[in-house]
């Protein structure tokens, strides 16, 4: 796991993952830091690792990762762990509004909302969130970019950065 770049220290953190295991590990780290009420906006090509990352988040929330499936056909899956997790997939929808599917209740709750294909949410750009962009960097490697929108998420990026520093300092 390498830190590829540190952009604006308060808003962006980028790491490289060389396996699905590492991608899940970063998801678990993030999941263990969540306190409730967070919105995680995931984007990336098909097969890039969005659901894999959410499996890691689930582990960080004391959920079984095998219960996390791509919700493409059900759109919204609810899971109960240390904190409730709403796994939402907007892949099959275009220009979804907050009031469609009752999304407003899921995104602005005390639970964790992890939304795949977040860019399809029409009002998405106006909402504070932690964006997680996963892109291909090779056959098995991925570039994972965390982008904070809002103070709460800047603090979360700082925690992730410290987690990386701790990892880098202890082989």
OpenMM code with the backbone's topology and positions (N, CA, C; nanometers):
from openmm import Vec3, app, unit

residues = "UNK UNK UNK UNK UNK UNK UNK UNK UNK UNK UNK UNK UNK UNK UNK UNK UNK UNK UNK UNK UNK UNK UNK UNK UNK UNK UNK UNK UNK UNK UNK UNK UNK UNK UNK UNK UNK UNK UNK UNK UNK UNK UNK UNK UNK UNK UNK UNK UNK UNK UNK UNK UNK UNK UNK UNK UNK UNK UNK UNK UNK UNK UNK UNK UNK UNK UNK UNK UNK UNK UNK UNK UNK UNK UNK UNK UNK UNK UNK UNK UNK UNK UNK UNK UNK UNK UNK UNK UNK UNK UNK UNK UNK UNK UNK UNK UNK UNK UNK UNK UNK UNK UNK UNK UNK UNK UNK UNK UNK UNK UNK UNK UNK UNK UNK UNK UNK UNK UNK UNK UNK UNK UNK UNK UNK UNK UNK UNK UNK UNK UNK UNK UNK UNK UNK UNK UNK UNK UNK UNK UNK UNK UNK UNK UNK UNK UNK UNK UNK UNK UNK UNK UNK UNK UNK UNK UNK UNK UNK UNK UNK UNK UNK UNK UNK UNK UNK UNK UNK UNK UNK".split()
positions = [
    Vec3(0.0835, -0.1168, 0.0000),
    Vec3(0.0000, 0.0000, 0.0000),
    Vec3(0.0882, 0.1233, 0.0000),
    Vec3(0.0764, 0.2027, -0.1033),
    Vec3(0.1558, 0.3238, -0.1138),
    Vec3(0.0641, 0.4443, -0.1164),
    Vec3(0.1070, 0.5497, -0.0523),
    Vec3(0.0358, 0.6762, -0.0664),
    Vec3(0.0880, 0.7372, -0.1946),
    Vec3(0.0025, 0.7467, -0.2937),
    Vec3(0.0432, 0.7988, -0.4232),
    Vec3(0.0663, 0.9483, -0.4162),
    Vec3(-0.0252, 1.0182, -0.3534),
    Vec3(-0.0146, 1.1633, -0.3502),
    Vec3(-0.0995, 1.2173, -0.2370),
    Vec3(-0.0591, 1.3306, -0.1880),
    Vec3(-0.1401, 1.4030, -0.0922),
    Vec3(-0.1706, 1.5353, -0.1583),
    Vec3(-0.2952, 1.5551, -0.1917),
    Vec3(-0.3334, 1.6811, -0.2544),
    Vec3(-0.3526, 1.7808, -0.1410),
    Vec3(-0.4550, 1.8597, -0.1449),
    Vec3(-0.4841, 1.9491, -0.0335),
    Vec3(-0.5042, 1.8605, 0.0875),
    Vec3(-0.4174, 1.8752, 0.1884),
    Vec3(-0.4154, 1.7831, 0.3019),
    Vec3(-0.5491, 1.7695, 0.3721),
    Vec3(-0.6321, 1.8727, 0.3645),
    Vec3(-0.7596, 1.8658, 0.4359),
    Vec3(-0.8716, 1.8034, 0.3544),
    Vec3(-0.8554, 1.7966, 0.2240),
    Vec3(-0.9689, 1.7523, 0.1443),
    Vec3(-0.9457, 1.6261, 0.0619),
    Vec3(-0.8226, 1.5878, 0.0359),
    Vec3(-0.7979, 1.4748, -0.0529),
    Vec3(-0.6883, 1.3842, 0.0029),
    Vec3(-0.7096, 1.2543, -0.0117),
    Vec3(-0.6105, 1.1547, 0.0271),
    Vec3(-0.6175, 1.0451, -0.0780),
    Vec3(-0.5049, 1.0094, -0.1360),
    Vec3(-0.5024, 0.9105, -0.2436),
    Vec3(-0.4087, 0.7971, -0.2044),
    Vec3(-0.4568, 0.6755, -0.2213),
    Vec3(-0.3734, 0.5584, -0.1928),
    Vec3(-0.3775, 0.4640, -0.3129),
    Vec3(-0.2825, 0.3743, -0.3171),
    Vec3(-0.2782, 0.2700, -0.4194),
    Vec3(-0.3031, 0.1369, -0.3499),
    Vec3(-0.3897, 0.0567, -0.4084),
    Vec3(-0.4186, -0.0763, -0.3568),
    Vec3(-0.3747, -0.1773, -0.4614),
    Vec3(-0.3024, -0.2797, -0.4173),
    Vec3(-0.2539, -0.3785, -0.5146),
    Vec3(-0.3340, -0.5086, -0.5130),
    Vec3(-0.4425, -0.5126, -0.4351),
    Vec3(-0.5230, -0.6352, -0.4305),
    Vec3(-0.6616, -0.6055, -0.3728),
    Vec3(-0.7536, -0.6994, -0.3927),
    Vec3(-0.8861, -0.6840, -0.3317),
    Vec3(-0.8741, -0.6838, -0.1794),
    Vec3(-0.7789, -0.7600, -0.1270),
    Vec3(-0.7576, -0.7641, 0.0184),
    Vec3(-0.7222, -0.6250, 0.0722),
    Vec3(-0.6310, -0.5550, 0.0024),
    Vec3(-0.5934, -0.4206, 0.0448),
    Vec3(-0.7098, -0.3229, 0.0314),
    Vec3(-0.7886, -0.3370, -0.0750),
    Vec3(-0.9046, -0.2505, -0.0936),
    Vec3(-1.0029, -0.2701, 0.0217),
    Vec3(-1.0276, -0.3956, 0.0586),
    Vec3(-1.1158, -0.4233, 0.1733),
    Vec3(-1.0557, -0.3699, 0.3028),
    Vec3(-0.9236, -0.3786, 0.3173),
    Vec3(-0.8579, -0.3292, 0.4383),
    Vec3(-0.8792, -0.1792, 0.4538),
    Vec3(-0.8677, -0.1042, 0.3442),
    Vec3(-0.8939, 0.0394, 0.3515),
    Vec3(-1.0404, 0.0667, 0.3838),
    Vec3(-1.1302, -0.0135, 0.3283),
    Vec3(-1.2713, 0.0002, 0.3631),
    Vec3(-1.2946, -0.0274, 0.5104),
    Vec3(-1.2286, -0.1320, 0.5640),
    Vec3(-1.2430, -0.1661, 0.7063),
    Vec3(-1.1918, -0.0527, 0.7941),
    Vec3(-1.0756, 0.0027, 0.7562),
    Vec3(-1.0208, 0.1157, 0.8332),
    Vec3(-1.1206, 0.2304, 0.8381),
    Vec3(-1.1762, 0.2636, 0.7225),
    Vec3(-1.2735, 0.3716, 0.7179),
    Vec3(-1.3964, 0.3353, 0.8008),
    Vec3(-1.4480, 0.2146, 0.7830),
    Vec3(-1.5671, 0.1713, 0.8564),
    Vec3(-1.5482, 0.1786, 1.0065),
    Vec3(-1.4297, 0.1459, 1.0548),
    Vec3(-1.4044, 0.1484, 1.1994),
    Vec3(-1.4013, 0.2902, 1.2547),
    Vec3(-1.3831, 0.3902, 1.1678),
    Vec3(-1.3770, 0.5304, 1.2101),
    Vec3(-1.5127, 0.6004, 1.2064),
    Vec3(-1.6096, 0.5371, 1.1431),
    Vec3(-1.7397, 0.6013, 1.1253),
    Vec3(-1.8163, 0.6071, 1.2565),
    Vec3(-1.8906, 0.7159, 1.2751),
    Vec3(-1.9632, 0.7391, 1.3993),
    Vec3(-2.1143, 0.7415, 1.3817),
    Vec3(-2.1597, 0.7408, 1.2582),
    Vec3(-2.3024, 0.7469, 1.2300),
    Vec3(-2.3379, 0.8787, 1.1635),
    Vec3(-2.4232, 0.8715, 1.0627),
    Vec3(-2.4659, 0.9895, 0.9904),
    Vec3(-2.3763, 1.0257, 0.8730),
    Vec3(-2.2787, 0.9405, 0.8398),
    Vec3(-2.1897, 0.9703, 0.7277),
    Vec3(-2.2500, 0.9267, 0.5941),
    Vec3(-2.2176, 1.0048, 0.4924),
    Vec3(-2.2558, 0.9732, 0.3558),
    Vec3(-2.1279, 0.9448, 0.2772),
    Vec3(-2.1184, 0.8242, 0.2238),
    Vec3(-2.0032, 0.7805, 0.1454),
    Vec3(-2.0484, 0.7677, 0.0009),
    Vec3(-1.9897, 0.8489, -0.0859),
    Vec3(-2.0293, 0.8564, -0.2259),
    Vec3(-1.9254, 0.7847, -0.3102),
    Vec3(-1.9574, 0.6644, -0.3571),
    Vec3(-1.8609, 0.5845, -0.4328),
    Vec3(-1.8827, 0.5985, -0.5829),
    Vec3(-1.7709, 0.6101, -0.6541),
    Vec3(-1.7776, 0.6146, -0.7994),
    Vec3(-1.6599, 0.5358, -0.8562),
    Vec3(-1.6770, 0.4929, -0.9788),
    Vec3(-1.5737, 0.4148, -1.0471),
    Vec3(-1.6377, 0.3282, -1.1534),
    Vec3(-1.5558, 0.2810, -1.2461),
    Vec3(-1.6055, 0.1963, -1.3539),
    Vec3(-1.6615, 0.0652, -1.2990),
    Vec3(-1.7379, -0.0034, -1.3833),
    Vec3(-1.7860, -0.1362, -1.3468),
    Vec3(-1.6671, -0.2247, -1.3120),
    Vec3(-1.6761, -0.2963, -1.2014),
    Vec3(-1.5711, -0.3888, -1.1625),
    Vec3(-1.4496, -0.3248, -1.0979),
    Vec3(-1.4528, -0.1936, -1.0750),
    Vec3(-1.3363, -0.1249, -1.0182),
    Vec3(-1.3127, -0.1609, -0.8718),
    Vec3(-1.4194, -0.1986, -0.8006),
    Vec3(-1.4016, -0.2378, -0.6612),
    Vec3(-1.4900, -0.1657, -0.5609),
    Vec3(-1.5960, -0.1022, -0.6084),
    Vec3(-1.6847, -0.0288, -0.5174),
    Vec3(-1.7483, -0.1220, -0.4145),
    Vec3(-1.8061, -0.2315, -0.4592),
    Vec3(-1.8689, -0.3262, -0.3663),
    Vec3(-1.7640, -0.3914, -0.2770),
    Vec3(-1.6480, -0.4196, -0.3310),
    Vec3(-1.5372, -0.4754, -0.2529),
    Vec3(-1.5010, -0.3798, -0.1388),
    Vec3(-1.4913, -0.2524, -0.1682),
    Vec3(-1.4597, -0.1517, -0.0669),
    Vec3(-1.5697, -0.1484, 0.0402),
    Vec3(-1.6947, -0.1564, -0.0020),
    Vec3(-1.8067, -0.1545, 0.0935),
    Vec3(-1.8053, -0.2795, 0.1805),
    Vec3(-1.7603, -0.3927, 0.1281),
    Vec3(-1.7444, -0.5130, 0.2115),
    Vec3(-1.6478, -0.4834, 0.3259),
    Vec3(-1.5411, -0.4097, 0.2961),
    Vec3(-1.4472, -0.3693, 0.4005),
    Vec3(-1.5119, -0.2764, 0.5017),
    Vec3(-1.5894, -0.1802, 0.4533),
    Vec3(-1.6623, -0.0897, 0.5439),
    Vec3(-1.7497, -0.1724, 0.6374),
    Vec3(-1.8179, -0.2704, 0.5805),
    Vec3(-1.9060, -0.3567, 0.6608),
    Vec3(-1.8275, -0.4245, 0.7729),
    Vec3(-1.7092, -0.4747, 0.7423),
    Vec3(-1.6259, -0.5373, 0.8469),
    Vec3(-1.5917, -0.4375, 0.9562),
    Vec3(-1.5642, -0.3139, 0.9180),
    Vec3(-1.5355, -0.2095, 1.0159),
    Vec3(-1.6563, -0.1731, 1.1006),
    Vec3(-1.7742, -0.2101, 1.0535),
    Vec3(-1.8991, -0.1867, 1.1269),
    Vec3(-1.9480, -0.3143, 1.1968),
    Vec3(-1.8612, -0.4146, 1.2062),
    Vec3(-1.8928, -0.5435, 1.2699),
    Vec3(-2.0023, -0.6201, 1.1970),
    Vec3(-2.0004, -0.6120, 1.0660),
    Vec3(-2.0915, -0.6895, 0.9817),
    Vec3(-2.0112, -0.7969, 0.9096),
    Vec3(-2.0806, -0.9010, 0.8657),
    Vec3(-2.0155, -1.0067, 0.7878),
    Vec3(-2.0096, -0.9622, 0.6420),
    Vec3(-1.8890, -0.9606, 0.5862),
    Vec3(-1.8741, -0.9107, 0.4497),
    Vec3(-1.9459, -0.9977, 0.3473),
    Vec3(-1.9653, -1.1276, 0.3791),
    Vec3(-2.0347, -1.2121, 0.2804),
    Vec3(-2.1815, -1.1743, 0.2638),
    Vec3(-2.2360, -1.0954, 0.3565),
    Vec3(-2.3738, -1.0493, 0.3440),
    Vec3(-2.3862, -0.9259, 0.2544),
    Vec3(-2.2733, -0.8702, 0.2150),
    Vec3(-2.2730, -0.7509, 0.1302),
    Vec3(-2.2644, -0.7951, -0.0153),
    Vec3(-2.3696, -0.7707, -0.0880),
    Vec3(-2.3764, -0.8059, -0.2293),
    Vec3(-2.4045, -0.6797, -0.3088),
    Vec3(-2.3695, -0.6805, -0.4346),
    Vec3(-2.4012, -0.5651, -0.5173),
    Vec3(-2.5528, -0.5535, -0.5253),
    Vec3(-2.6082, -0.4407, -0.4783),
    Vec3(-2.7545, -0.4287, -0.4728),
    Vec3(-2.8160, -0.3782, -0.6021),
    Vec3(-2.7557, -0.4078, -0.7150),
    Vec3(-2.8003, -0.3529, -0.8428),
    Vec3(-2.9491, -0.3744, -0.8688),
    Vec3(-3.0016, -0.4887, -0.8314),
    Vec3(-3.1423, -0.5142, -0.8615),
    Vec3(-3.2350, -0.4736, -0.7469),
    Vec3(-3.1842, -0.4705, -0.6251),
    Vec3(-3.2689, -0.4316, -0.5127),
    Vec3(-3.2544, -0.2833, -0.4802),
    Vec3(-3.1546, -0.2180, -0.5335),
    Vec3(-3.1238, -0.0761, -0.5173),
    Vec3(-3.0770, -0.0383, -0.3771),
    Vec3(-3.1485, -0.0842, -0.2733),
    Vec3(-3.1112, -0.0466, -0.1369),
    Vec3(-3.1123, -0.1714, -0.0489),
    Vec3(-2.9998, -0.1962, 0.0175),
    Vec3(-2.9921, -0.3055, 0.1145),
    Vec3(-2.9601, -0.2445, 0.2501),
    Vec3(-3.0310, -0.2915, 0.3515),
    Vec3(-3.0082, -0.2440, 0.4876),
    Vec3(-2.9396, -0.3533, 0.5677),
    Vec3(-2.8355, -0.3154, 0.6410),
    Vec3(-2.7592, -0.4093, 0.7236),
    Vec3(-2.7466, -0.3517, 0.8637),
    Vec3(-2.7522, -0.4388, 0.9640),
    Vec3(-2.7399, -0.3947, 1.1037),
    Vec3(-2.6103, -0.4474, 1.1626),
    Vec3(-2.5244, -0.3564, 1.2051),
    Vec3(-2.3980, -0.3901, 1.2697),
    Vec3(-2.3758, -0.2943, 1.3847),
    Vec3(-2.2519, -0.2569, 1.4095),
    Vec3(-2.2205, -0.1574, 1.5122),
    Vec3(-2.3023, -0.0312, 1.4870),
    Vec3(-2.3173, 0.0039, 1.3608),
    Vec3(-2.4057, 0.1105, 1.3139),
    Vec3(-2.4810, 0.0556, 1.1936),
    Vec3(-2.6040, 0.1000, 1.1706),
    Vec3(-2.6749, 0.0543, 1.0504),
    Vec3(-2.6040, 0.1034, 0.9236),
    Vec3(-2.6022, 0.0178, 0.8223),
    Vec3(-2.5416, 0.0506, 0.6936),
    Vec3(-2.6482, 0.0379, 0.5856),
    Vec3(-2.6664, 0.1452, 0.5092),
    Vec3(-2.7525, 0.1429, 0.3916),
    Vec3(-2.6620, 0.1376, 0.2697),
    Vec3(-2.6680, 0.0268, 0.1979),
    Vec3(-2.5879, 0.0072, 0.0767),
    Vec3(-2.6817, 0.0349, -0.0407),
    Vec3(-2.6552, 0.1422, -0.1104),
    Vec3(-2.7445, 0.1910, -0.2162),
    Vec3(-2.6690, 0.1887, -0.3493),
    Vec3(-2.7346, 0.1388, -0.4534),
    Vec3(-2.6728, 0.1311, -0.5855),
    Vec3(-2.7628, 0.2025, -0.6859),
    Vec3(-2.7124, 0.3090, -0.7467),
    Vec3(-2.7915, 0.3883, -0.8411),
    Vec3(-2.7591, 0.3545, -0.9865),
    Vec3(-2.6891, 0.2442, -1.0105),
    Vec3(-2.6420, 0.2093, -1.1446),
    Vec3(-2.7541, 0.2076, -1.2485),
    Vec3(-2.8655, 0.1520, -1.2144),
    Vec3(-2.9732, 0.1350, -1.3131),
    Vec3(-3.0620, 0.2580, -1.3278),
    Vec3(-3.0253, 0.3658, -1.2611),
    Vec3(-3.1069, 0.4870, -1.2657),
    Vec3(-3.0270, 0.6021, -1.3269),
    Vec3(-3.0976, 0.6959, -1.3850),
    Vec3(-3.0339, 0.8168, -1.4389),
    Vec3(-3.0978, 0.9385, -1.3743),
    Vec3(-3.0177, 1.0356, -1.3375),
    Vec3(-3.0666, 1.1599, -1.2780),
    Vec3(-3.1709, 1.1356, -1.1703),
    Vec3(-3.1308, 1.0616, -1.0689),
    Vec3(-3.2181, 1.0313, -0.9561),
    Vec3(-3.2265, 1.1543, -0.8664),
    Vec3(-3.3449, 1.1830, -0.8153),
    Vec3(-3.3642, 1.2951, -0.7226),
    Vec3(-3.3667, 1.2420, -0.5799),
    Vec3(-3.3369, 1.3299, -0.4853),
    Vec3(-3.3344, 1.2910, -0.3437),
    Vec3(-3.4649, 1.2294, -0.2978),
    Vec3(-3.5752, 1.2741, -0.3546),
    Vec3(-3.7044, 1.2222, -0.3096),
    Vec3(-3.7449, 1.0932, -0.3799),
    Vec3(-3.6669, 1.0509, -0.4796),
    Vec3(-3.6933, 0.9223, -0.5446),
    Vec3(-3.6493, 0.8106, -0.4505),
    Vec3(-3.7265, 0.7047, -0.4452),
    Vec3(-3.6953, 0.5862, -0.3644),
    Vec3(-3.6804, 0.6183, -0.2149),
    Vec3(-3.7233, 0.7352, -0.1725),
    Vec3(-3.7059, 0.7739, -0.0322),
    Vec3(-3.5600, 0.7974, 0.0040),
    Vec3(-3.4778, 0.8340, -0.0926),
    Vec3(-3.3342, 0.8493, -0.0686),
    Vec3(-3.3029, 0.9508, 0.0409),
    Vec3(-3.3815, 1.0551, 0.0496),
    Vec3(-3.3566, 1.1584, 0.1506),
    Vec3(-3.3484, 1.0973, 0.2903),
    Vec3(-3.4398, 1.0051, 0.3232),
    Vec3(-3.4405, 0.9421, 0.4564),
    Vec3(-3.3149, 0.8588, 0.4806),
    Vec3(-3.2641, 0.7957, 0.3766),
    Vec3(-3.1439, 0.7130, 0.3909),
    Vec3(-3.0174, 0.7981, 0.4010),
    Vec3(-3.0079, 0.9018, 0.3187),
    Vec3(-2.8854, 0.9800, 0.3115),
    Vec3(-2.8669, 1.0751, 0.4287),
    Vec3(-2.9755, 1.1156, 0.4905),
    Vec3(-2.9683, 1.2116, 0.6011),
    Vec3(-3.0185, 1.1488, 0.7302),
    Vec3(-2.9645, 1.0334, 0.7628),
    Vec3(-3.0046, 0.9618, 0.8843),
    Vec3(-2.8835, 0.9497, 0.9766),
    Vec3(-2.9018, 0.8827, 1.0880),
    Vec3(-2.7909, 0.8576, 1.1807),
    Vec3(-2.7125, 0.7329, 1.1414),
    Vec3(-2.7505, 0.6718, 1.0323),
    Vec3(-2.6844, 0.5507, 0.9837),
    Vec3(-2.5737, 0.5881, 0.8863),
    Vec3(-2.5055, 0.4867, 0.8350),
    Vec3(-2.4053, 0.5061, 0.7303),
    Vec3(-2.4741, 0.4804, 0.5971),
    Vec3(-2.4632, 0.5736, 0.5042),
    Vec3(-2.5164, 0.5539, 0.3693),
    Vec3(-2.3980, 0.5424, 0.2741),
    Vec3(-2.3810, 0.4251, 0.2123),
    Vec3(-2.2761, 0.4020, 0.1131),
    Vec3(-2.3452, 0.3896, -0.0220),
    Vec3(-2.3230, 0.4880, -0.1090),
    Vec3(-2.3957, 0.4965, -0.2352),
    Vec3(-2.3017, 0.4719, -0.3525),
    Vec3(-2.3256, 0.3621, -0.4243),
    Vec3(-2.2504, 0.3338, -0.5469),
    Vec3(-2.3155, 0.4091, -0.6624),
    Vec3(-2.2343, 0.4575, -0.7552),
    Vec3(-2.2787, 0.5360, -0.8707),
    Vec3(-2.3445, 0.6665, -0.8227),
    Vec3(-2.2837, 0.7241, -0.7200),
    Vec3(-2.3345, 0.8469, -0.6594),
    Vec3(-2.3518, 0.9599, -0.7612),
    Vec3(-2.2684, 0.9611, -0.8635),
    Vec3(-2.2752, 1.0685, -0.9629),
    Vec3(-2.4098, 1.0746, -1.0343),
    Vec3(-2.4921, 0.9719, -1.0198),
    Vec3(-2.6244, 0.9718, -1.0833),
    Vec3(-2.7305, 1.0412, -0.9989),
    Vec3(-2.6918, 1.0841, -0.8799),
    Vec3(-2.7833, 1.1581, -0.7931),
    Vec3(-2.7814, 1.3044, -0.8367),
    Vec3(-2.8952, 1.3535, -0.8852),
    Vec3(-2.9023, 1.4877, -0.9433),
    Vec3(-2.8520, 1.5962, -0.8489),
    Vec3(-2.8894, 1.5916, -0.7222),
    Vec3(-2.8496, 1.6950, -0.6262),
    Vec3(-2.7209, 1.6585, -0.5521),
    Vec3(-2.6540, 1.5534, -0.5931),
    Vec3(-2.5393, 1.5001, -0.5210),
    Vec3(-2.4260, 1.5981, -0.4979),
    Vec3(-2.4011, 1.6861, -0.5929),
    Vec3(-2.2919, 1.7805, -0.5805),
    Vec3(-2.3116, 1.8839, -0.4707),
    Vec3(-2.4337, 1.8995, -0.4231),
    Vec3(-2.4648, 2.0010, -0.3222),
    Vec3(-2.4612, 1.9468, -0.1800),
    Vec3(-2.4298, 1.8190, -0.1637),
    Vec3(-2.4390, 1.7524, -0.0335),
    Vec3(-2.3002, 1.7259, 0.0230),
    Vec3(-2.2806, 1.7548, 0.1513),
    Vec3(-2.1552, 1.7195, 0.2177),
    Vec3(-2.1418, 1.5680, 0.2203),
    Vec3(-2.0169, 1.5202, 0.1945),
    Vec3(-1.9969, 1.3760, 0.1824),
    Vec3(-1.8482, 1.3441, 0.1784),
    Vec3(-1.8181, 1.2149, 0.1895),
    Vec3(-1.6850, 1.1660, 0.1596),
    Vec3(-1.6970, 1.0897, 0.0282),
    Vec3(-1.6383, 1.1454, -0.0766),
    Vec3(-1.6380, 1.0763, -0.2055),
    Vec3(-1.5222, 0.9775, -0.2063),
    Vec3(-1.5483, 0.8593, -0.2616),
    Vec3(-1.4464, 0.7566, -0.2760),
    Vec3(-1.4464, 0.7175, -0.4234),
    Vec3(-1.3422, 0.7594, -0.4947),
    Vec3(-1.3297, 0.7275, -0.6370),
    Vec3(-1.2289, 0.6147, -0.6528),
    Vec3(-1.2746, 0.5064, -0.7120),
    Vec3(-1.1875, 0.3912, -0.7323),
    Vec3(-1.1660, 0.3748, -0.8822),
    Vec3(-1.0398, 0.3706, -0.9211),
    Vec3(-1.0098, 0.3567, -1.0634),
    Vec3(-0.9034, 0.2496, -1.0843),
    Vec3(-0.9029, 0.1957, -1.2044),
    Vec3(-0.8038, 0.0942, -1.2408),
    Vec3(-0.6664, 0.1577, -1.2520),
    Vec3(-0.5671, 0.0921, -1.1923),
    Vec3(-0.4282, 0.1350, -1.2075),
    Vec3(-0.3466, 0.0219, -1.2699),
    Vec3(-0.4108, -0.0918, -1.2920),
    Vec3(-0.3480, -0.2108, -1.3484),
    Vec3(-0.4464, -0.3254, -1.3347),
    Vec3(-0.4059, -0.4444, -1.3760),
    Vec3(-0.4967, -0.5594, -1.3715),
    Vec3(-0.5512, -0.5847, -1.2310),
    Vec3(-0.4653, -0.5817, -1.1305),
    Vec3(-0.5081, -0.6076, -0.9930),
    Vec3(-0.4930, -0.4868, -0.9019),
    Vec3(-0.4453, -0.3765, -0.9543),
    Vec3(-0.4225, -0.2607, -0.8681),
    Vec3(-0.5259, -0.1511, -0.8944),
    Vec3(-0.5514, -0.0756, -0.7892),
    Vec3(-0.6500, 0.0310, -0.7952),
    Vec3(-0.5941, 0.1576, -0.7332),
    Vec3(-0.6439, 0.2688, -0.7780),
    Vec3(-0.6163, 0.3996, -0.7192),
    Vec3(-0.7434, 0.4371, -0.6441),
    Vec3(-0.7315, 0.4627, -0.5154),
    Vec3(-0.8474, 0.4992, -0.4345),
    Vec3(-0.8271, 0.6423, -0.3867),
    Vec3(-0.9167, 0.7293, -0.4287),
    Vec3(-0.9091, 0.8711, -0.3961),
    Vec3(-1.0245, 0.9077, -0.3030),
    Vec3(-0.9889, 0.9599, -0.1866),
    Vec3(-1.0867, 1.0052, -0.0886),
    Vec3(-1.0941, 1.1571, -0.1001),
    Vec3(-1.2132, 1.2102, -0.1205),
    Vec3(-1.2312, 1.3545, -0.1363),
    Vec3(-1.3384, 1.4005, -0.0370),
    Vec3(-1.2997, 1.4898, 0.0517),
    Vec3(-1.3912, 1.5404, 0.1536),
    Vec3(-1.4665, 1.6618, 0.1020),
    Vec3(-1.5973, 1.6613, 0.1237),
    Vec3(-1.6800, 1.7783, 0.0969),
    Vec3(-1.7503, 1.8085, 0.2287),
    Vec3(-1.7007, 1.9083, 0.2998),
    Vec3(-1.7541, 1.9453, 0.4300),
    Vec3(-1.6541, 1.9166, 0.5408),
    Vec3(-1.6605, 1.9964, 0.6472),
    Vec3(-1.5650, 1.9858, 0.7585),
    Vec3(-1.5596, 1.8475, 0.8215),
    Vec3(-1.6765, 1.7886, 0.8421),
    Vec3(-1.6814, 1.6559, 0.9050),
    Vec3(-1.5957, 1.5556, 0.8272),
    Vec3(-1.6013, 1.5647, 0.6969),
    Vec3(-1.5301, 1.4693, 0.6125),
    Vec3(-1.3816, 1.5027, 0.6013),
    Vec3(-1.3459, 1.6296, 0.6180),
    Vec3(-1.2035, 1.6672, 0.6256),
    Vec3(-1.1408, 1.6016, 0.7475),
    Vec3(-1.2131, 1.6011, 0.8598),
    Vec3(-1.1627, 1.5362, 0.9818),
    Vec3(-1.1461, 1.3861, 0.9588),
    Vec3(-1.2381, 1.3262, 0.8860),
    Vec3(-1.2301, 1.1838, 0.8558),
    Vec3(-1.1071, 1.1538, 0.7697),
    Vec3(-1.0774, 1.2397, 0.6734),
    Vec3(-0.9578, 1.2216, 0.5909),
    Vec3(-0.8324, 1.2316, 0.6774),
    Vec3(-0.8319, 1.3222, 0.7734),
    Vec3(-0.7165, 1.3332, 0.8641),
    Vec3(-0.6956, 1.2029, 0.9402),
    Vec3(-0.8041, 1.1416, 0.9859),
    Vec3(-0.7940, 1.0125, 1.0567),
    Vec3(-0.7397, 0.9043, 0.9638),
    Vec3(-0.7879, 0.9016, 0.8408),
    Vec3(-0.7376, 0.8035, 0.7441),
    Vec3(-0.5884, 0.8238, 0.7188),
    Vec3(-0.5479, 0.9484, 0.7045),
    Vec3(-0.4074, 0.9786, 0.6818),
    Vec3(-0.3222, 0.9293, 0.7989),
    Vec3(-0.3704, 0.9499, 0.9220),
    Vec3(-0.2974, 0.9011, 1.0400),
    Vec3(-0.2915, 0.7492, 1.0395),
    Vec3(-0.3987, 0.6852, 0.9961),
    Vec3(-0.4012, 0.5399, 0.9861),
    Vec3(-0.2947, 0.4929, 0.8880),
    Vec3(-0.2803, 0.5639, 0.7774),
    Vec3(-0.1772, 0.5298, 0.6798),
    Vec3(-0.0386, 0.5495, 0.7387),
    Vec3(-0.0186, 0.6609, 0.8104),
    Vec3(0.1112, 0.6886, 0.8725),
    Vec3(0.1483, 0.5803, 0.9725),
    Vec3(0.0499, 0.5367, 1.0521),
    Vec3(0.0742, 0.4294, 1.1485),
    Vec3(0.1149, 0.3014, 1.0768),
    Vec3(0.0466, 0.2718, 0.9670),
    Vec3(0.0762, 0.1514, 0.8895),
    Vec3(0.2160, 0.1601, 0.8289),
    Vec3(0.2498, 0.2764, 0.7735),
    Vec3(0.3792, 0.2940, 0.7085),
    Vec3(0.4939, 0.2861, 0.8094),
    Vec3(0.4671, 0.3267, 0.9327),
    Vec3(0.5706, 0.3243, 1.0360),
    Vec3(0.5906, 0.1898, 1.1010),
    Vec3(0.4984, 0.0987, 1.0790),
    Vec3(0.5052, -0.0348, 1.1401),
    Vec3(0.4866, -0.1403, 1.0337),
    Vec3(0.5962, -0.1964, 0.9827),
    Vec3(0.5863, -0.2945, 0.8724),
    Vec3(0.5074, -0.4179, 0.9125),
] * unit.nanometer
topology = app.Topology()
chain = topology.addChain("A")
for resn in residues:
    res = topology.addResidue(resn, chain)
    for name in ("N", "CA", "C"):
        topology.addAtom(name, app.Element.getBySymbol(name[0]), res)
